[in-house]
Amino acid sequence: MELKLGIPEIRAYMEAEFPQIRGRFELLDLAPGFLKARMAVTEADLRPGGTISGPSIFALVDCAFYMATLAVVGREALAVTTSCAIDFMRKPAPGDLVAEARVLKLGRALSVGDVLVFSPGVDGPVARAGVTFSIPPKRGAA
């Protein structure tokens, strides 16, 4: 697996294609098949009791794995989530979350991997997800 996009290209692509999430995610590290990102958590992400909501954690998982897949397949706006199973393991502290996304298998039609989610100050991951993305065929490909 080799990188087709670097951090600056992914950042520019996400801002152009998904302006509604501008400033929400910061790319921290990138290697072939690996991406680390931070999500800015806002008051809108919190549930009663000060925990971060499951849908907010899903947003981080989904975006981190999408960006990890983009890094190795290139600009592909129509790559979509086909499967995601999340285990919520610990209560995250209110504050930004960090995801480590790994592409474990990249095929012609699917990108399969996992994402670990960390909360600063909490020992171990707060969530783990198995994720599969569908990659549409190139135009003109049979």
Sequence and secondary structure as in RCSB ss.txt:
>XXXX:A:sequence
MELKLGIPEIRAYMEAEFPQIRGRFELLDLAPGFLKARMAVTEADLRPGGTISGPSIFALVDCAFYMATLAVVGR
EALAVTTSCAIDFMRKPAPGDLVAEARVLKLGRALSVGDVLVFSPGVDGPVARAGVTFSIPPKRGAA
>XXXX:A:secstr
   SS HHHHHHHHHHH GGGTTTEEEEEEETTEEEEEE   GGGB TTS B HHHHHHHHHHHHHHHHHHHH S
 TT EEEEEEEEE S   SS EEEEEEEEEE SSEEEEEEEEE TTSSS SEEEEEEEE    TT  
